[in-house]
Amino acid sequence: MSDSAPDDAALRDAMHRVRTEIGKAVVGQDGTVTGLLIALLARGHVLLEGVPGVAKTLLVRAFSRSLGLDTKRIQFTPDLMPGDVSGSLVYDARTGEFEFRAGPVFTHVVLADEINRTPPKTQAALLEAMEERQVSTDGVTRPLPEPFLVAATQNPIEHEGTYLLPEAQLDRFLLKLVVEVPGRDAELAVLRRHADGFDPRALEAAGVEQTVTPSEILAAQRAAAAVTVADDVLGYIVDLARATRESPSVQLGVSPRATTALLAAAKAWAWLSGYPAITPDHVQTMLVPTWRHRIRLRPDAEIEGVSVDAILTSIQQQTRVPL
């Protein structure tokens, strides 16, 4: 692969080839793969939620390998400390001075595995990294490498031994993707691969190869950011946001940060689909995954079993779409 500046079509083809490579290791999660690509293009982060055993960790590992990016895995546990994530000052007896030992967050793709199994104080160690793409320790700010993406996995909150992610933490994720149990045919294909000797720990043996360079990823991010948007589509996003704040079932609607997140996600999806400008369809496609984790329901709505996804779908149906 050449590091010379490729055109948009070549960049787009390279990003689409990532799907093929991931498919060598993961079956039946095409929507989640698309979500990861959109987050990467929009310079955002992803929260993957699903029951144990639906290949969330394998998916992120295959994604990183197909992009040729360095990745580090952090297993979040109840006793994990903030310094175990971001790094800490360590005393060097030879020099008599403290030196900074970088934590696993200093990489391109951070796999924050089971992030809701550690207390909020340790989850908060990722806040600055995710928002500012830097880590500050003892008054010194250290930049993180580019591209940088946090892919966090969590089990549904009704499972024992988990902690609710604070709103400030959730708001740092561009997308929340629900990783479903695969359908029968997909599960049968998974079983056939394992019967034929597939080892999820050996992605190289599975044939997952790098399809893009880091410079091409950065170029694709710039191209996605350059997608144009008309004023009436911007107004449509604002109207959707205001509708969440006025919904009788919602205690806390989305913030202005959520509107910019939806804009970025819609731009990335439009670019990946080959459109020079975003349309209301792109906004509608990205609405639920971009906003489902940013809304707090009223207690009575939760008791009645109302879901955030259903509320967002209803708001989308009731909000006037620009022609």
NUDO-291926 format. One record per atom (N, C-alpha, C): residue in three letters; x, y, z. Coordinates in steps of 0.02 Angstrom, whole numbers, padded with zeros to 5 digits, always signed. Example, Ala and Ser with C-alpha at 12.3 -4.5 7.8 and 13.67 -1.06 7.14 Angstrom:
Ala+00660-00284+00390 Ala+00615-00225+00390 Ala+00660-00165+00390 Ser+00642-00112+00354 Ser+00684-00053+00357 Ser+00645+00002+00394 
***
This chain:
Met+00042-00060+00000 Met+00000+00000+00000 Met+00043+00062+00000 Ser+00025+00110-00039 Ser+00063+00172-00045 Ser+00039+00223+00006 Asp+00087+00265+00030 Asp+00069+00318+00077 Asp+00052+00383+00040 Ser+00053+00383-00027 Ser+00034+00443-00064 Ser-00040+00455-00055 Ala-00061+00517-00065 Ala-00131+00535-00051 Ala-00177+00503-00102 Pro-00218+00456-00082 Pro-00265+00425-00129 Pro-00327+00468-00136 Asp-00367+00455-00189 Asp-00428+00493-00197 Asp-00483+00464-00152 Asp-00539+00499-00152 Asp-00594+00479-00107 Asp-00618+00408-00122 Ala-00624+00391-00185 Ala-00649+00325-00204 Ala-00603+00270-00179 Ala-00538+00281-00186 Ala-00489+00231-00163 Ala-00491+00224-00087 Leu-00497+00281-00053 Leu-00501+00278+00020 Leu-00564+00240+00041 Arg-00620+00255+00008 Arg-00683+00223+00025 Arg-00679+00147+00013 Asp-00649+00128-00042 Asp-00642+00056-00057 Asp-00599+00022-00004 Ala-00546+00056+00018 Ala-00502+00027+00069 Ala-00540+00018+00134 Met-00581+00067+00153 Met-00620+00060+00215 Met-00671+00005+00209 His-00700-00004+00151 His-00749-00058+00142 His-00715-00126+00144 Arg-00652-00129+00124 Arg-00616-00194+00128 Arg-00605-00216+00200 Val-00608-00168+00246 Val-00602-00186+00317 Val-00658-00235+00336 Arg-00717-00224+00308 Arg-00773-00269+00322 Arg-00756-00341+00303 Thr-00726-00348+00244 Thr-00709-00415+00220 Thr-00659-00449+00266 Glu-00610-00411+00288 Glu-00559-00441+00332 Glu-00588-00461+00399 Ile-00631-00418+00427 Ile-00662-00435+00491 Ile-00706-00496+00484 Gly-00738-00502+00426 Gly-00782-00559+00413 Gly-00746-00625+00414 Lys-00680-00625+00408 Lys-00641-00687+00413 Lys-00640-00714+00484 Ala-00653-00670+00533 Ala-00651-00690+00603 Ala-00719-00686+00637 Val-00762-00639+00615 Val-00826-00627+00648 Val-00882-00634+00597 Val-00935-00670+00616 Val-00991-00682+00572 Val-01054-00650+00600 Gly-01094-00618+00557 Gly-01160-00595+00576 Gly-01163-00530+00615 Gln-01110-00489+00611 Gln-01110-00425+00648 Gln-01095-00367+00601 Asp-01124-00368+00541 Asp-01110-00317+00491 Asp-01128-00247+00515 Gly-01184-00240+00550 Gly-01204-00174+00575 Gly-01155-00146+00625 Thr-01130-00189+00668 Thr-01081-00167+00718 Thr-01016-00147+00685 Val-00995-00184+00634 Val-00934-00166+00597 Val-00942-00098+00564 Thr-00999-00085+00535 Thr-01012-00020+00504 Thr-01009+00035+00556 Gly-01037+00022+00615 Gly-01034+00071+00669 Gly-00963+00087+00690 Leu-00921+00037+00694 Leu-00851+00048+00712 Leu-00816+00091+00659 Leu-00830+00077+00596 Leu-00800+00117+00542 Leu-00824+00189+00545 Ile-00887+00200+00559 Ile-00914+00268+00563 Ile-00881+00305+00621 Ala-00874+00272+00678 Ala-00842+00304+00735 Ala-00770+00322+00719 Leu-00734+00278+00686 Leu-00665+00292+00667 Leu-00661+00352+00621 Leu-00705+00354+00571 Leu-00705+00410+00523 Leu-00724+00476+00556 Ala-00768+00473+00606 Ala-00791+00533+00640 Ala-00748+00551+00700 Arg-00693+00515+00710 Arg-00647+00526+00766 Arg-00684+00520+00833 Gly-00727+00470+00837 Gly-00765+00459+00898 Gly-00747+00393+00930 His-00786+00375+00981 His-00775+00313+01019 His-00839+00273+01021 Val-00833+00209+01036 Val-00890+00163+01031 Val-00898+00124+01095 Leu-00961+00119+01117 Leu-00980+00075+01173 Leu-01018+00016+01144 Leu-00992-00043+01153 Leu-01023-00104+01128 Leu-01057-00140+01186 Glu-01122-00149+01181 Glu-01159-00183+01235 Glu-01189-00247+01209 Gly-01180-00300+01248 Gly-01208-00364+01229 Gly-01193-00416+01283 Val-01230-00469+01282 Val-01219-00522+01331 Val-01151-00555+01317 Pro-01123-00589+01366 Pro-01059-00623+01355 Pro-01064-00674+01299 Gly-01010-00678+01259 Gly-01006-00730+01209 Gly-01030-00711+01140 Val-01041-00646+01126 Val-01063-00626+01059 Val-01006-00595+01019 Ala-00945-00608+01039 Ala-00884-00590+01001 Ala-00869-00515+01002 Lys-00886-00480+01056 Lys-00871-00408+01059 Lys-00796-00396+01059 Thr-00759-00432+01101 Thr-00687-00423+01105 Thr-00653-00445+01040 Leu-00674-00502+01013 Leu-00645-00527+00950 Leu-00657-00476+00894 Leu-00715-00446+00893 Leu-00732-00397+00842 Leu-00683-00338+00843 Val-00670-00312+00902 Val-00625-00254+00908 Val-00553-00275+00889 Arg-00532-00334+00909 Arg-00465-00357+00892 Arg-00457-00365+00816 Ala-00507-00394+00784 Ala-00505-00402+00711 Ala-00507-00334+00676 Phe-00546-00288+00703 Phe-00551-00220+00676 Phe-00483-00186+00678 Ser-00449-00190+00735 Ser-00383-00159+00742 Ser-00332-00190+00695 Arg-00334-00256+00689 Arg-00286-00290+00646 Arg-00297-00272+00573 Ser-00359-00267+00552 Ser-00372-00251+00482 Ser-00352-00179+00465 Leu-00349-00136+00516 Leu-00327-00067+00506 Leu-00252-00059+00514 Gly-00218-00109+00539 Gly-00147-00105+00550 Gly-00128-00058+00606 Leu-00172-00051+00656 Leu-00161-00005+00711 Leu-00140-00043+00774 Asp-00096-00011+00813 Asp-00078-00039+00878 Asp-00139-00038+00923 Thr-00146-00091+00961 Thr-00203-00095+01007 Thr-00181-00124+01073 Lys-00212-00101+01126 Lys-00199-00127+01193 Lys-00266-00141+01227 Arg-00268-00195+01263 Arg-00329-00216+01297 Arg-00322-00203+01372 Ile-00374-00171+01400 Ile-00377-00160+01472 Ile-00436-00199+01498 Gln-00423-00246+01542 Gln-00477-00284+01573 Gln-00500-00246+01635 Phe-00559-00216+01631 Phe-00584-00177+01687 Phe-00612-00223+01741 Thr-00584-00215+01801 Thr-00604-00256+01859 Thr-00617-00210+01918 Pro-00651-00233+01970 Pro-00666-00190+02027 Pro-00605-00160+02061 Asp-00547-00192+02056 Asp-00488-00166+02091 Asp-00441-00127+02045 Leu-00461-00114+01983 Leu-00419-00076+01937 Leu-00416-00003+01959 Met-00357+00027+01958 Met-00346+00095+01980 Met-00338+00142+01919 Pro-00352+00207+01928 Pro-00345+00253+01871 Pro-00275+00253+01840 Gly-00223+00247+01881 Gly-00155+00245+01855 Gly-00141+00184+01813 Asp-00179+00130+01824 Asp-00171+00070+01782 Asp-00196+00082+01711 Val-00235+00135+01701 Val-00261+00151+01635 Val-00219+00204+01601 Ser-00210+00261+01635 Ser-00177+00318+01604 Ser-00101+00319+01614 Gly-00076+00284+01664 Gly-00005+00286+01680 Gly+00007+00322+01745 Ser+00067+00318+01770 Ser+00082+00348+01835 Ser+00156+00364+01840 Leu+00174+00404+01891 Leu+00244+00420+01905 Leu+00274+00364+01946 Val+00332+00342+01925 Val+00367+00287+01958 Val+00436+00311+01979 Tyr+00456+00296+02041 Tyr+00520+00318+02066 Tyr+00576+00274+02038 Asp+00627+00306+02009 Asp+00685+00271+01982 Asp+00742+00277+02032 Ala+00758+00221+02064 Ala+00810+00222+02116 Ala+00878+00240+02087 Arg+00891+00226+02024 Arg+00956+00240+01995 Arg+00968+00315+01987 Thr+00916+00351+01967 Thr+00924+00423+01957 Thr+00899+00464+02015 Gly+00861+00433+02060 Gly+00833+00470+02116 Gly+00777+00516+02096 Glu+00747+00504+02037 Glu+00693+00547+02013 Glu+00632+00504+01993 Phe+00575+00539+01988 Phe+00514+00506+01965 Phe+00509+00512+01890 Glu+00490+00458+01858 Glu+00479+00459+01786 Glu+00410+00433+01770 Phe+00382+00456+01715 Phe+00315+00437+01696 Phe+00316+00370+01658 Arg+00277+00324+01682 Arg+00269+00260+01647 Arg+00201+00260+01614 Ala+00200+00262+01548 Ala+00138+00267+01510 Ala+00093+00207+01521 Gly+00029+00220+01528 Gly-00020+00167+01535 Gly-00042+00140+01467 Pro-00085+00090+01467 Pro-00107+00059+01404 Pro-00150+00105+01361 Val-00171+00163+01388 Val-00211+00209+01347 Val-00169+00241+01291 Phe-00103+00236+01297 Phe-00059+00265+01246 Phe-00051+00215+01188 Thr-00101+00212+01147 Thr-00103+00168+01089 Thr-00154+00196+01040 His-00162+00163+00982 His-00211+00187+00933 His-00282+00165+00950 Val-00290+00101+00966 Val-00356+00075+00983 Val-00353+00045+01053 Val-00393+00073+01097 Val-00397+00048+01166 Val-00459+00003+01171 Leu-00448-00059+01188 Leu-00504-00105+01201 Leu-00517-00105+01275 Ala-00567-00067+01296 Ala-00586-00063+01366 Ala-00638-00118+01379 Asp-00613-00176+01399 Asp-00655-00235+01404 Asp-00695-00235+01469 Glu-00761-00242+01463 Glu-00807-00243+01519 Glu-00797-00181+01563 Ile-00804-00124+01532 Ile-00791-00060+01565 Ile-00837-00049+01625 Asn-00896-00080+01625 Asn-00942-00069+01681 Asn-00930-00117+01739 Arg-00873-00151+01739 Arg-00855-00192+01797 Arg-00805-00158+01843 Thr-00790-00095+01829 Thr-00744-00057+01872 Thr-00782+00004+01899 Pro-00763+00029+01958 Pro-00799+00087+01987 Pro-00790+00150+01945 Pro-00835+00199+01953 Pro-00832+00261+01913 Pro-00766+00298+01918 Lys-00731+00295+01974 Lys-00668+00333+01979 Lys-00616+00307+01930 Thr-00618+00243+01915 Thr-00571+00216+01865 Thr-00597+00227+01795 Gln-00662+00222+01785 Gln-00691+00239+01720 Gln-00672+00311+01700 Ala-00670+00355+01751 Ala-00656+00426+01738 Ala-00585+00437+01713 Ala-00540+00389+01721 Ala-00472+00396+01696 Ala-00471+00402+01620 Leu-00525+00382+01587 Leu-00529+00386+01514 Leu-00558+00451+01489 Leu-00587+00492+01534 Leu-00624+00551+01512 Leu-00581+00599+01472 Glu-00523+00619+01500 Glu-00480+00666+01465 Glu-00453+00636+01401 Ala-00435+00572+01403 Ala-00408+00539+01344 Ala-00459+00539+01287 Met-00522+00525+01303 Met-00573+00519+01252 Met-00593+00587+01224 Glu-00594+00639+01266 Glu-00617+00704+01243 Glu-00560+00746+01214 Glu-00503+00748+01250 Glu-00448+00792+01230 Glu-00392+00755+01193 Arg-00395+00689+01193 Arg-00343+00648+01161 Arg-00274+00664+01190 Gln-00274+00668+01256 Gln-00212+00681+01293 Gln-00220+00655+01364 Val-00164+00649+01399 Val-00164+00628+01468 Val-00122+00678+01508 Ser-00150+00704+01563 Ser-00114+00752+01605 Ser-00097+00718+01671 Thr-00033+00719+01688 Thr-00009+00689+01750 Thr+00043+00735+01782 Asp+00031+00753+01844 Asp+00078+00795+01881 Asp+00094+00860+01843 Gly+00043+00889+01813 Gly+00051+00952+01779 Gly+00080+00948+01709 Val+00094+00888+01685 Val+00123+00879+01618 Val+00070+00846+01573 Thr+00059+00876+01515 Thr+00010+00850+01467 Thr+00047+00812+01412 Arg+00025+00751+01400 Arg+00056+00708+01349 Arg+00004+00689+01297 Pro+00016+00704+01233 Pro-00033+00688+01180 Pro-00036+00613+01166 Leu-00094+00591+01145 Leu-00103+00521+01125 Leu-00093+00515+01050 Pro-00075+00456+01026 Pro-00063+00448+00954 Pro-00127+00456+00913 Glu-00119+00473+00850 Glu-00176+00477+00803 Glu-00166+00425+00748 Pro-00220+00394+00726 Pro-00288+00399+00752 Pro-00295+00366+00821 Phe-00346+00386+00858 Phe-00357+00360+00925 Phe-00431+00344+00934 Leu-00445+00284+00957 Leu-00514+00263+00966 Leu-00519+00218+01027 Val-00569+00231+01069 Val-00584+00187+01125 Val-00645+00145+01107 Ala-00637+00081+01108 Ala-00693+00034+01097 Ala-00704-00002+01163 Ala-00757+00016+01198 Ala-00772-00013+01263 Ala-00828-00064+01257 Thr-00821-00119+01292 Thr-00874-00168+01294 Thr-00906-00169+01362 Gln-00970-00184+01364 Gln-01003-00193+01428 Gln-01059-00243+01421 Asn-01071-00278+01476 Asn-01128-00323+01479 Asn-01189-00284+01501 Pro-01249-00306+01483 Pro-01309-00271+01504 Pro-01310-00262+01580 Ile-01336-00206+01602 Ile-01329-00185+01671 Ile-01364-00231+01721 Glu-01411-00273+01695 Glu-01445-00317+01743 Glu-01401-00375+01766 His-01342-00383+01735 His-01297-00435+01758 His-01263-00414+01823 Glu-01249-00461+01866 Glu-01219-00446+01931 Glu-01148-00421+01924 Gly-01126-00381+01973 Gly-01057-00358+01976 Gly-01041-00303+01928 Thr-01090-00262+01909 Thr-01077-00208+01862 Thr-01095-00141+01893 Tyr-01068-00087+01864 Tyr-01080-00019+01887 Tyr-01110+00021+01830 Leu-01158+00064+01846 Leu-01185+00109+01795 Leu-01131+00159+01773 Leu-01125+00169+01708 Leu-01078+00220+01683 Leu-01108+00289+01695 Pro-01070+00336+01724 Pro-01095+00403+01735 Pro-01112+00437+01669 Glu-01158+00486+01673 Glu-01179+00521+01612 Glu-01120+00553+01576 Ala-01073+00582+01614 Ala-01014+00614+01583 Ala-00973+00564+01544 Gln-00969+00502+01569 Gln-00932+00450+01534 Gln-00969+00428+01471 Leu-01034+00418+01478 Leu-01074+00396+01420 Leu-01072+00447+01364 Asp-01072+00512+01383 Asp-01074+00565+01334 Asp-01011+00568+01291 Arg-00957+00537+01315 Arg-00894+00537+01277 Arg-00896+00487+01220 Phe-00944+00441+01221 Phe-00948+00391+01168 Phe-00991+00418+01111 Leu-00965+00417+01051 Leu-01003+00439+00993 Leu-01063+00394+00981 Leu-01051+00328+00985 Leu-01103+00280+00970 Leu-01109+00228+01025 Lys-01170+00206+01037 Lys-01181+00146+01078 Lys-01212+00094+01032 Leu-01176+00040+01021 Leu-01199-00013+00976 Leu-01219-00074+01016 Val-01278-00100+01002 Val-01301-00160+01036 Val-01282-00220+00994 Val-01240-00263+01022 Val-01217-00322+00986 Val-01265-00379+01001 Glu-01304-00398+00951 Glu-01356-00448+00961 Glu-01328-00519+00954 Val-01364-00566+00982 Val-01349-00637+00970 Val-01362-00651+00896 Pro-01315-00683+00861 Pro-01324-00694+00788 Pro-01384-00739+00774 Gly-01410-00732+00712 Gly-01464-00775+00691 Gly-01441-00847+00681 Arg-01488-00890+00666 Arg-01472-00961+00662 Arg-01418-00976+00610 Asp-01425-00948+00550 Asp-01377-00962+00497 Asp-01307-00937+00516 Ala-01304-00877+00545 Ala-01240-00849+00565 Ala-01209-00891+00621 Glu-01250-00912+00669 Glu-01223-00953+00724 Glu-01199-01021+00698 Leu-01234-01047+00648 Leu-01213-01110+00618 Leu-01146-01101+00583 Ala-01136-01043+00550 Ala-01072-01029+00517 Ala-01016-01022+00568 Val-01031-00991+00626 Val-00981-00986+00679 Val-00961-01056+00703 Leu-01010-01098+00714 Leu-00997-01165+00738 Leu-00956-01205+00688 Arg-00972-01196+00623 Arg-00935-01232+00571 Arg-00861-01211+00571 Arg-00849-01146+00580 Arg-00779-01123+00582 Arg-00742-01154+00640 His-00774-01156+00698 His-00741-01186+00756 His-00731-01261+00745 Ala-00779-01293+00714 Ala-00771-01365+00699 Ala-00713-01377+00652 Asp-00698-01327+00609 Asp-00643-01334+00561 Asp-00576-01311+00589 Gly-00576-01292+00654 Gly-00513-01274+00686 Gly-00500-01201+00697 Phe-00550-01158+00687 Phe-00540-01086+00698 Phe-00523-01072+00770 Asp-00470-01031+00780 Asp-00449-01010+00847 Asp-00456-00934+00852 Pro-00503-00909+00892 Pro-00514-00837+00897 Pro-00454-00799+00924 Arg-00407-00835+00954 Arg-00346-00801+00980 Arg-00292-00794+00927 Ala-00301-00825+00869 Ala-00251-00823+00816 Ala-00280-00791+00754 Leu-00285-00725+00754 Leu-00314-00690+00697 Leu-00270-00696+00635 Glu-00205-00701+00644 Glu-00160-00708+00587 Glu-00174-00773+00550 Ala-00186-00827+00588 Ala-00202-00891+00557 Ala-00269-00889+00521 Ala-00314-00846+00545 Ala-00379-00839+00513 Ala-00375-00800+00448 Gly-00317-00769+00435 Gly-00308-00732+00372 Gly-00329-00660+00374 Val-00339-00631+00434 Val-00357-00561+00439 Val-00295-00518+00424 Glu-00300-00476+00373 Glu-00242-00438+00351 Glu-00257-00363+00352 Gln-00204-00324+00354 Gln-00210-00251+00354 Gln-00231-00227+00284 Thr-00280-00181+00283 Thr-00305-00156+00219 Thr-00289-00082+00207 Val-00274-00045+00259 Val-00260+00027+00253 Val-00200+00044+00296 Thr-00170+00102+00282 Thr-00116+00128+00323 Thr-00144+00182+00370 Pro-00108+00198+00424 Pro-00130+00253+00468 Pro-00140+00319+00431 Ser-00096+00334+00383 Ser-00103+00396+00345 Ser-00167+00396+00303 Glu-00186+00338+00277 Glu-00249+00334+00239 Glu-00309+00343+00285 Ile-00304+00318+00346 Ile-00359+00327+00394 Ile-00368+00400+00409 Leu-00313+00436+00421 Leu-00317+00507+00435 Leu-00345+00545+00375 Ala-00326+00524+00315 Ala-00352+00556+00255 Ala-00428+00544+00249 Ala-00449+00483+00265 Ala-00521+00468+00263 Ala-00559+00508+00315 Gln-00529+00519+00373 Gln-00561+00560+00424 Gln-00570+00632+00399 Arg-00519+00658+00366 Arg-00524+00726+00339 Arg-00577+00730+00285 Ala-00581+00678+00243 Ala-00631+00677+00190 Ala-00701+00674+00218 Ala-00711+00634+00270 Ala-00777+00629+00301 Ala-00798+00695+00333 Ala-00750+00729+00364 Ala-00764+00793+00396 Ala-00782+00847+00345 Ala-00759+00838+00283 Ala-00771+00888+00231 Ala-00838+00880+00196 Val-00876+00828+00213 Val-00943+00819+00184 Val-00986+00879+00202 Thr-01021+00906+00153 Thr-01060+00967+00165 Thr-01128+00952+00194 Val-01159+01004+00222 Val-01225+00996+00252 Val-01264+01061+00242 Ala-01326+01055+00221 Ala-01369+01113+00209 Ala-01399+01138+00275 Asp-01418+01201+00276 Asp-01445+01232+00337 Asp-01509+01197+00360 Asp-01551+01175+00311 Asp-01613+01143+00332 Asp-01601+01075+00365 Val-01546+01041+00347 Val-01530+00978+00380 Val-01503+00992+00450 Leu-01464+01045+00457 Leu-01442+01065+00524 Leu-01502+01082+00568 Gly-01551+01117+00539 Gly-01611+01133+00576 Gly-01649+01070+00596 Tyr-01648+01020+00553 Tyr-01681+00956+00567 Tyr-01649+00922+00628 Ile-01583+00923+00632 Ile-01548+00894+00690 Ile-01567+00931+00754 Val-01569+00997+00751 Val-01587+01037+00809 Val-01659+01023+00830 Asp-01704+01016+00782 Asp-01774+01001+00799 Asp-01780+00933+00833 Leu-01742+00884+00810 Leu-01743+00819+00842 Leu-01718+00823+00913 Ala-01665+00862+00924 Ala-01637+00870+00991 Ala-01687+00904+01038 Arg-01719+00956+01013 Arg-01768+00992+01055 Arg-01828+00947+01072 Ala-01845+00902+01025 Ala-01900+00857+01038 Ala-01884+00808+01095 Thr-01821+00788+01102 Thr-01804+00744+01158 Thr-01811+00780+01224 Arg-01798+00845+01225 Arg-01803+00883+01288 Arg-01875+00897+01307 Glu-01920+00892+01259 Glu-01990+00907+01272 Glu-02033+00845+01279 Ser-02003+00786+01269 Ser-02041+00724+01274 Ser-02064+00712+01346 Pro-02128+00695+01357 Pro-02153+00683+01425 Pro-02121+00623+01460 Ser-02090+00579+01422 Ser-02059+00519+01452 Ser-01986+00530+01469 Val-01959+00587+01449 Val-01887+00600+01457 Val-01873+00649+01514 Gln-01829+00629+01559 Gln-01808+00673+01613 Gln-01751+00718+01592 Leu-01705+00692+01553 Leu-01648+00730+01529 Leu-01638+00716+01455 Gly-01651+00767+01413 Gly-01642+00759+01341 Gly-01569+00766+01321 Val-01557+00766+01256 Val-01488+00768+01232 Val-01461+00840+01237 Ser-01395+00845+01242 Ser-01361+00909+01248 Ser-01338+00933+01179 Pro-01314+00996+01174 Pro-01285+01019+01111 Pro-01227+00975+01087 Arg-01190+00944+01134 Arg-01137+00898+01112 Arg-01167+00840+01073 Ala-01227+00820+01092 Ala-01258+00764+01056 Ala-01276+00784+00985 Thr-01295+00847+00974 Thr-01311+00869+00905 Thr-01248+00868+00862 Thr-01192+00890+00890 Thr-01129+00889+00851 Thr-01107+00816+00839 Ala-01121+00772+00886 Ala-01104+00702+00877 Ala-01145+00671+00821 Leu-01210+00688+00819 Leu-01253+00662+00766 Leu-01232+00689+00698 Leu-01212+00751+00696 Leu-01187+00781+00634 Leu-01125+00744+00610 Ala-01077+00732+00655 Ala-01015+00698+00637 Ala-01029+00626+00613 Ala-01074+00591+00647 Ala-01089+00523+00628 Ala-01125+00521+00560 Ala-01170+00569+00549 Ala-01205+00571+00485 Ala-01157+00587+00428 Lys-01109+00632+00441 Lys-01058+00647+00390 Lys-01018+00584+00372 Ala-00996+00548+00423 Ala-00956+00488+00411 Ala-00996+00436+00372 Trp-01060+00428+00390 Trp-01102+00379+00355 Trp-01114+00401+00283 Ala-01124+00466+00272 Ala-01134+00492+00204 Ala-01072+00480+00162 Trp-01013+00495+00190 Trp-00951+00486+00152 Trp-00940+00412+00137 Leu-00952+00369+00186 Leu-00942+00298+00176 Leu-00990+00271+00123 Ser-01048+00303+00117 Ser-01098+00282+00067 Ser-01088+00315-00001 Gly-01038+00360-00006 Gly-01024+00392-00069 Gly-01062+00455-00083 Tyr-01090+00488-00033 Tyr-01128+00550-00042 Tyr-01084+00610-00026 Pro-01088+00664-00065 Pro-01048+00724-00052 Pro-01079+00768+00002 Ala-01142+00756+00020 Ala-01176+00796+00071 Ala-01223+00750+00110 Ile-01236+00768+00173 Ile-01280+00725+00212 Ile-01353+00743+00196 Thr-01395+00692+00200 Thr-01466+00700+00188 Thr-01503+00682+00253 Pro-01568+00698+00257 Pro-01606+00676+00316 Pro-01603+00601+00328 Asp-01596+00562+00274 Asp-01591+00489+00283 Asp-01529+00470+00323 His-01473+00504+00311 His-01413+00489+00349 His-01422+00507+00423 Val-01455+00563+00435 Val-01469+00583+00504 Val-01514+00531+00538 Gln-01565+00509+00504 Gln-01612+00460+00533 Gln-01577+00394+00547 Thr-01533+00373+00503 Thr-01497+00309+00513 Thr-01454+00311+00575 Met-01422+00368+00588 Met-01375+00373+00644 Met-01407+00397+00708 Leu-01471+00416+00707 Leu-01503+00446+00765 Leu-01501+00401+00827 Val-01526+00340+00821 Val-01532+00296+00879 Val-01464+00276+00908 Pro-01417+00252+00868 Pro-01352+00233+00897 Pro-01313+00292+00926 Thr-01326+00353+00901 Thr-01289+00411+00926 Thr-01320+00441+00989 Trp-01385+00432+00998 Trp-01419+00465+01054 Trp-01447+00417+01107 Arg-01448+00352+01094 Arg-01482+00307+01140 Arg-01451+00307+01210 His-01387+00323+01216 His-01354+00322+01281 His-01350+00391+01313 Arg-01380+00442+01282 Arg-01374+00510+01307 Arg-01440+00535+01338 Ile-01490+00493+01341 Ile-01556+00513+01365 Ile-01571+00477+01431 Arg-01597+00515+01479 Arg-01619+00484+01542 Arg-01695+00487+01545 Leu-01726+00429+01555 Leu-01798+00425+01559 Leu-01825+00445+01627 Arg-01887+00465+01629 Arg-01920+00477+01693 Arg-01933+00410+01728 Pro-01931+00409+01794 Pro-01941+00345+01830 Pro-02006+00310+01811 Asp-02061+00348+01801 Asp-02124+00316+01784 Asp-02121+00283+01715 Ala-02083+00314+01668 Ala-02076+00284+01602 Ala-02035+00219+01606 Glu-01984+00219+01648 Glu-01944+00158+01657 Glu-01986+00102+01686 Ile-02029+00120+01735 Ile-02072+00070+01766 Ile-02120+00040+01715 Glu-02143+00082+01669 Glu-02190+00058+01618 Glu-02154+00020+01562 Gly-02088+00017+01565 Gly-02051-00022+01516 Gly-02038+00014+01450 Val-02044+00081+01451 Val-02030+00120+01391 Val-01956+00118+01376 Ser-01936+00108+01313 Ser-01866+00106+01295 Ser-01845+00171+01261 Val-01782+00189+01270 Val-01755+00249+01237 Val-01759+00242+01162 Asp-01743+00183+01136 Asp-01746+00172+01064 Asp-01815+00187+01036 Ala-01867+00165+01073 Ala-01935+00176+01050 Ala-01953+00250+01051 Ile-01930+00285+01102 Ile-01943+00357+01106 Ile-01909+00394+01048 Leu-01847+00377+01033 Leu-01811+00409+00978 Leu-01844+00394+00911 Thr-01868+00333+00903 Thr-01902+00315+00841 Thr-01967+00356+00834 Ser-02003+00364+00889 Ser-02064+00403+00888 Ser-02050+00477+00873 Ile-01998+00504+00904 Ile-01980+00573+00891 Ile-01961+00583+00817 Gln-01925+00535+00790 Gln-01906+00540+00719 Gln-01967+00540+00674 Gln-02016+00499+00691 Gln-02077+00495+00650 Gln-02119+00558+00655 Gln-02115+00593+00711 Gln-02158+00652+00722 Gln-02124+00718+00703 Thr-02060+00717+00690 Thr-02024+00779+00674 Thr-02025+00790+00598 Arg-02040+00851+00579 Arg-02045+00867+00508 Arg-01978+00859+00474 Val-01979+00824+00417 Val-01918+00811+00380 Val-01911+00864+00325 Pro-01853+00897+00319 Pro-01845+00946+00265 Pro-01845+00912+00197 Leu-01875+00944+00149 Leu-01879+00917+00081 Leu-01815+00929+00043 
***
